[in-house]
Every structure is written in structure tokens, then in C-alpha cells.
């Protein structure tokens, strides 16, 4: 199978994980091609998460990749990034300060891809191995942690690449956070009337790591996380879940959060550009 160039709008960044194959920390991204199709790109070297090579959500990037052929589940959207190739940012206009016009453009790009329910996505997976989608929960019942939170501090250790470059050693952080939500009236797979799904969103996990250092105690950390990723996103924003199929078993995970303003009117308000 030959390599090809694709241009992709980055919609999701997941937290890096250690790859035994490459002996390095790598990440996965998901997004939409210029043609409007979902795509999963892996592995993404962590150098693209920091410094001058940093890729932000909603950037349009050009990447050399090929269809992944060794996955256990054969997920339709999975593509392997060519080892050693550059990932180039082509357009960063949608990742800038989020004005109302930028949110309108983001919505135009993303919201044409909303699926009606998880059961609908499950049917598509059985038909053609569809493994990525966007859903609008009818009701978010709870945001919670499945395990006790911790304060993580920077290791101040660096890993040297073959080219002499140095990148910070990434801290391994578990995925403790989950959302409990009702999908839609038509969903056939809501257990006990709702779903209960882990969230792997990079923004959430990086806030967990950074805010722990900033606030210094678990109680304040949880209050800040709950305030941002539950109260604020439900009261002030229009929350959508980007969902993806686990690589080893047909289980859905929330891999990203999309949260435009409810009325797309920001009134000169700007959001923290952490990522």
C-alpha cells in the first residue's frame, strides 16, 4: 500500500501514550479531511504537542500517511503516519482566538457530521467498520472520576531523539474521568436508560495535570475541573462528544469534546488558549 498526502482539520488530540514499538511517547489525533471524512492519525510524535512544532485543535495540517492494515478491529478511519515525515500546518485560521466568526466556521465544518445516537454509530460499525463519530447528548447526567485524583508534578526529565532533539518525558496519567449521559430517544443501546463512558480528551487530562500543580490540593482541583468540564460546558456551551471505537475491542470512548457557544455570540469574550 502506497503512502499519500492528506490534509486534515485536527478536531481531537488525545493524551500521549508510550509506544513499545517505537520506544517513544506518541499521540493519536482524529479529524476531518478536506473532503469531510473522519480520519484517525497515529502515531503523532509528541514534538508536535510542544514548541514551534505544536499542532492546535482546528489546525489544517498536511500529513503523509497510509491506511492502517494491522489493526485488530479494522477500523475504517485509521491511518498510519509515515515514520520520520513532517506534519505541516497549512492553515491555522480556525485555531486562533475564538471569535463568533471563527465558531461559525468551526460549526460549518464540524456539525454536518453529527450522528443521531451511539446505537446508530454501532450499526454503521457493523456495516462498514465506522469507528469515529460526533453525537449530541440529549442530557448529560454526571461528570465524575472513577478513581481518586492525584497531584502530578513535572518530572523535568528529557528524552533525546536520533536527530539530537530533546523532548520532555511525558507523565503517564490514567484516564479517570467519565460522563454519564442520555444519548437520544432513538438509541437502542442505552443501558439503564443512559451511557457511562470514559473521556480521553487531551484538554481535560492536561487541565487535570496542570491545574493540580497550580492549585496544589485535590479538592480545589476537582472543583475547578467540575466547574469547567460540567457546569460551564452545560450552562454556557453547546456540548458535543466526539466518540471513537477502542482499538482492541468494540467499545466506544469519548475521545474529544466540542463545545461552541450556545448562541455563537462571544461579545468580546476570549477563552484560555492553553492548547
Order of alpha helices (4+ residues) and beta strands (2+ residues): beta-beta-beta-beta-beta-beta-beta-alpha-beta-alpha-beta-beta-beta-beta-beta-beta-alpha-alpha-beta-beta
